[in-house]
Amino acid sequence: MISFLNSGFLFLASAVVIPVLIYLFAKKRPKRIIFSSIRFIKESQQQQKKRINLKNLLLLLIRMLIILLVILAISRPAIKSAKLNSGNHHPKTALALIVDNSYSMNYLIDTQTEFDKAKVIAGQIDEMLSADDTVILFSADADWNELHAIPHNGKSDIALIQNLEITSKAIPLNELLQEAENHLDKVHLPNREIILITDLQSFDLPKKCKYPTFIIPTSQTEQRFNISCQNSYIENELVQKGVERKINFELVNHASSPQQDVIYRLFLDDSTIAEKVTDLQPNQRKTESFTVSAETEGWHSGYVEVKNEREIFDNRNYFSFYHDAEVRIAVLTDLHELPLTLETMLEIYSGNSQNIQKISSDDLNLEILETFDNIIIYKKEFSNRLDFLLSELNRKKRGVLFIADSDLASAWQGYLAKNYNLQFKEFSHSASAVRLTFANRYHPITRDMKNIDNIRLNDFWQVHDESGAILKVGDSAIAIQERQDCVWLFDPASLQAPFLLDNAFPVFAYNALQFTSAAGYAIQAKTVSDVITAEQIVLPDGSSITPGNHRISTKQAGIYQIPGQFIPVNPDYSESEYTRLNDTKIPNLHILHQDWRNGILHSRYGYEIWKYLLIAVILLFIAEMLIIKKEERK
């Protein structure tokens, strides 16, 4: 089978008629001469005429062939044949070889992981390559590609693949295919192919493929028995004016069959604290918990782990929290006595009423405020000095808890409206309590609140909020969070607010105080690839780095330490749920099977023969010159 790379030039092949037209219309007529006896002359003329006609027809054919072969050479014909593709004999090909090293490839089947099988297949493909091929290696690791995804003539450097490791931060496969196409655009070979070796974990397929793209599955296994541990967080339970911490997390059975006697453990500060066993139903997501007590003050970190040797990358989920036995709280207020509900909550949170200091004097300054763990503003007269101090606290990323009481001054309304994008309407003194209509179940302040649908409250500001509402009544925000700050838009001094008597309020208040604390007690776990900003960062392996721009993109799960905080980073669990990619009808995209060797390196263009056509043109020129010279000698 023959194909043409520049088929647009084939229309020029019609130029072969030009020599014919010249031959027909530019033929010379011999002069007429009268002789007395022309018998011998006529006989000689007939012989010469036959010889000349034969020579002219031969020259005509040569010239037509020259024109035709030149046009064909410009059109770059390539011949493709199954016989030419036997063994290592295949057309010269530019190959983009992608080895999927996302963590789903670490799934263990018998004694080999999918990734081990991918390396074997990559080695087999390398053996099929010839010295005329060009290979570009890719993985799902962006940093690895930056170093190694360069064109390499001849066989690939298979040692790079053999030393490749699983990455927690994987490039989506559809983006990898696009990147491979971009690299192949720069390679000056007509035959270009992309080969992706993967476990067929489903991904977003491209709408079309520019080059022949072949997906080679590492195995035919469709059913996986994977269990992951996800979504751990600290829940603070208030018990008899004390605090008990509970580590909540989820065990997820990603298989369609039950899992019996599943072991899960709690590790805290490098020690095993507890171990339990449970059963999981098919595709069940089960919430479990451990209760922990921290005696030493400071940061504590650890992880919960489920035992599942099939896939280990999603077995752990990391967490951290800060324990402070006595917390110093500054309450900026003009009141001599705080409302009972607020006073009681602050005593529980601080551990001692003596740690609560009401500040109302004019000698308030930034140095004094920085000695406190928490800063609360409630019924405090607004002033330019206080405005300046709040600006400095915001610049230093210190959290503040604002409580907007019923007598909130217009200057405070303007400040809150400007800094938190609020629109104050009026204060609601409704005699009947109104049901809470929204609570952000994923926010650390409101996540642990129970029986949210039954919570009612009154005596609150009707406020329109553009973004940060975490509690709402209808369209009115009741509590908002912005940066490290939190704003309560209800009055804790109210004598008829059911919310203040509900079990949910102490949890809500405790979490709000933790969120706005100087230590940043309420740390939300990050996901691999999220950014951490700090001047000095200690990585999970214990090494310390100083980022040039004071920020890094996380690459592995674990506990990252920055000045004043322990930050848990967990994997992206999108690959824990295995969904196998089905056959696709996208043009140029093919999912191969066990006979994949017969499907690759058989490019649509085959062997280019334009060089041989030009050699034939040169030979024809030589033949024409020889014929003409021979005729001249005669």
Buried (B, 14 or more C-beta within 10 A) or exposed (E): EEBBBEEEBBEBBEEBEEBEEEBEEEEEEEEEEEEEEEEEEEEEEEEEEEEEEEBEEEBBEBBBBBBBBBBBBBBBBBBBEEEEBEEEEBBBBBBBBBBBBBBBBBBBBEEBBBBBBBBEBBEEBBEBBBEEBBBBBBBBBBEBBEEBBEBBEEBBBBEBBEEBEBBBBBBEBEBBBEBBBEBBEEBEBBBBBBBBBBBBBEBEBBEEBBBBBBBBBBBEBEEBBBBBBBBBBBBBBBEEEEBEBBBBBBBBBBBEEEBEEBEBBBBBEEEEBBEEEBEBEEEBBBEBBBEBEBEEEEBBBBBBBBBBEBBBBBBBBBBBBBBBEEBBBBBBBEBEEBBEBBBBBBBBBBBEEEBBEBBBEEEBEEEBBBEBBBBBBBBBEBEEEBEEBBEEBBEEEBBBBBBBBBEBEEBBBEBBBEBBBBEBEEBBEEEEBBEBBBBBEEBBBBBBBEEBEEBBBBBBBBBBBEEBBBBBBEEBBBBBBBBBBBBBBBBBBBEBBBBBEBEBBBBBBBBBBBBBBBBBBBBEBBBBBBEBEBEEBBBBEEEEEEBEEEEBEBBBBBBBBBEEBBBBBBBBBEBBBBEBBEEEEEEBBBBBEEEBEEBBBBBBBBBBBBEEBBEBBEEBEEBBEEBEEEEEEE
